[in-house]
């Protein structure tokens, strides 16, 4: 998390809603070169999210930054970030080709760092708390290949109609821990 303190987002910038596709494009621009320096590939894609769906831009970017930083430090191979539409929410999936080598139940505990990469063990805990403050959740949805899912309430641009009020198709897979509980 401390590596992310140099975030390109100014601290006084308000958390305005952003189109999910634009946010993902910015994420690719910020992280693509870092993964390339490590000889790894980053692929960002919007699967089925409508263009008018918006999310809180800066907080979602910060959460994705924490998860991508963890993928860089602890993951393996190519990394894929994708966005899925869940009607009332968007699911941002971050997956790499590695397998989780720490106890899933402790993954979001403050002070617990996976491996000897010099981590502080606070990044995922803070990202989970930030997701909760948005009315969302950050979950480990698969231990191998490692996949984290950020669920974020979505808003359509004004005048575009209402979205349903329940998360669908986004629960933990393979019995892996729900970090939002």
Number of C-alpha atoms within 10 A of each C-alpha: 20 11 10 12 10 9 13 9 13 9 10 6 8 12 13 11 19 19 20 25 22 14 19 23 13 14 18 16 12 14 17 17 14 15 19 12 9 10 10 15 17 19 13 20 16 18 11 12 21 15 13 15 23 24 24 20 18 19 20 25 18 21 21 22 20 23 24 24 19 17 23 19 15 20 21 16 17 18 24 17 22 20 22 20 20 22 19 19 27 27 25 23 24 23 27 23 16 18 15 18 13 13 11 16 12 14 20 26 16 14 15 17 20 19 11 8 10 9 18 13 17 18 26 24 21 17 24 21 19 18 23 16 11 15 12 21 22 28 26 26 25 20 21 14 15 21 25 24 26 26 29 24 23 24 22 18 15 8 6 10 8 12 15 10 11 11 18 14 11 17 16 16 15 10 11 15 21 18 21 17 9
